[in-house]
Amino acid sequence: MFKSLKKQTKKKYKKLKEYFSQKDCVIIAFSGGVDSSLLLFIATKILGDKAIGIISTSPSLPKYELVEAKKFAKKYQLNIQYIYTDELKNVSYCANPSDRCYFCKSELYKKISEYADENKIKTIIDGTNASEIASHRPGFKVNADMGIDAPYVIFDITKEDIREISRYLGLPTWNKASFACLSSRIPTGEPITVEKLSKIEQCENFLVKNGIKIFRVRYHDTIARLELDTKGIKKLLADNKLRKDINIFFKSQGFTFVALDLQEFRSGRLSEAIRK
């Protein structure tokens, strides 16, 4: 456990705990990422089994992320429930417009709301943080449309705050890379299919198994473009066998070319390129 929190972060953390102490029962959309993991951990400390984390499984959720979420839940004895979301049946989602996330979040919170109604639970919580509001977040509109709480936004809790609090509490997720669904690897306007998502997932899973921790496999038809952090780029350039193995495996998944992006990975870069 980290020794202390910054003064402002400590105040935000206190408000977050007070928020949960005023609730009888809550549902948190849980992905195993930095943000939702902290929310569910704190809620569980205060509410016990009355804090419920709901994991949505669908073709857009990588199995390696699901495995990590389950490990975290088991380690901290969290109350986890599972639902299946079917956003790929929505033609608006599959068309992959710039507001694709709105249709995904609508499906997610529609299913979670059904669970909440069946179990007479009033509060559903989303892990969007204050740092994300300034960026392109069409999915956040669903919160207002469906009455979903976002305590991080309410208390101005940023990504930096979340990592600091997570580290203070000794959570292994404090320095975990930011997560985005597999559909985010496909350029806006390029239709989303189960086949494309499966291809991307297999390739990213191969990177995970070979020790690459921060990455995106961007889909460009016959080209797979790898975005890695500085450490990952150095690892790839220094390891001839790994580069060869990646090339062979990616091509076995149907890609003709495998390219390494020389610019360091940053979440949202594909969307930035589309908007320019």
C-alpha positions, -999 to +999 in steps of 0.1 A: +000+000+000+013+034-010+020+058+020-002+088+013-025+106-011-022+142-023-044+166-004-069+171-033-070+135-042-076+126-006-107+149-005-120+133-037-115+098-023-134+108+009-163+121-012-164+088-032-166+068+000-193+090+013-212+085-020-213+048-015-221+049+022-254+066+013-264+038-010-282+006-001-272-014-032-254-005-064-246-020-098-213-011-114-205-018-150-173-038-145-147-044-172-116-051-150-101-018-161-085+008-139-116+028-134-143+002-128-120-019-107-115+009-082-152+017-081-162-019-074-134-024-048-144+007-028-181-001-031-175-036-019-156-024+011-186-003+021-216-023+009-203-059+008-223-081-015-247-053-021-221-039-045-226-059-077-202-058-106-218-067-140-195-079-167-208-077-202-195-104-226-197-099-263-174-104-294-161-068-288-146-078-254-112-095-257-110-128-237-077-118-222-095-088-206-123-110-193-097-134-177-080-104-160-114-091-147-123-125-133-089-128-116-094-094-099-129-103-088-118-135-073-088-120-055-109-094-038-141-115-034-163-092-054-199-100-063-198-105-100-227-112-124-226-117-162-248-106-190-245-109-228-248-078-249-256-081-286-246-047-300-235-064-333-272-070-341-276-032-342-270-020-378-262+015-365-234+000-344-220-022-371-219+007-396-192+021-372-201+058-372-183+084-351-209+079-324-206+041-324-200+040-286-235+055-280-251+024-295-228+001-276-235+018-243-272+019-250-273-019-254-251-023-223-272-002-200-305-015-214-294-050-203-281-038-170-313-018-163-333-049-169-312-067-143-316-038-119-354-037-123-357-075-117-337-071-085-352-038-074-318-020-075-320+018-081-284+029-087-264+019-118-229+033-120-206+040-149-168+044-146-163+073-170-138+097-153-134+134-154-104+133-177-125+117-204-153+143-206-133+168-227-125+141-253-149+125-279-171+104-257-205+099-275-213+070-252-215+093-222-247+107-235-264+075-225-258+084-188-282+113-191-306+095-213-309+065-190-302+080-156-268+063-150-246+077-123-210+087-129-194+095-095-159+101-110-174+129-131-196+142-102-165+146-079-141+157-107-120+125-102-094+122-130-075+093-144-045+104-125-066+105-092-079+070-099-044+056-104-031+074-073-060+060-051-056+026-066-019+026-058-026+038-023-050+009-018-025-016-032-046-025-062-026-042-091-047-023-116-032+011-106-008+011-136-028-011-159-029+002-195-062+019-206-086-005-222-109+000-252-132-025-270-120-044-300-142-023-323-120+007-316-093-009-337-114-005-368-114+029-386-146+049-384-169+041-413-153+006-419-181-019-411-177-040-379-181-078-382-176-107-358-149-120-382-129-088-381-131-086-343-121-123-340-090-117-362-079-087-341-085-105-309-064-135-319-035-112-330-037-092-297-038-124-277-006-135-294+011-103-283-001-108-247+014-143-247+047-130-260+051-104-233+038-073-251+018-054-225+007-021-241-006-024-276-033-020-302-037-040-334-052-015-358-072-030-387-066-017-422-081-043-444-051-064-455-028-045-432-024-050-394-007-019-379+008-024-345+008+005-320+031-002-291+046+019-263+083+027-263+092-004-243+073-026-268+088-010-298+123-015-284+115-052-275+102-058-311+132-042-328+157-061-306+141-095-310+144-109-346+126-142-337+096-123-321+092-101-351+092-132-374+068-151-352+044-121-351+046-118-389+039-155-394+010-156-369-007-124-381-005-136-417-021-169-406-050-148-394-055-134-429-034-102-429-012-097-460+011-071-444+022-064-408+034-029-400+049-013-369+038+022-363+069+043-353+048+067-333+043+056-297+009+042-287-016+066-273-053+058-267-076+073-292-050+079-320-071+061-346-101+085-339-078+115-340-066+105-375-102+102-387-112+136-373-083+155-390 
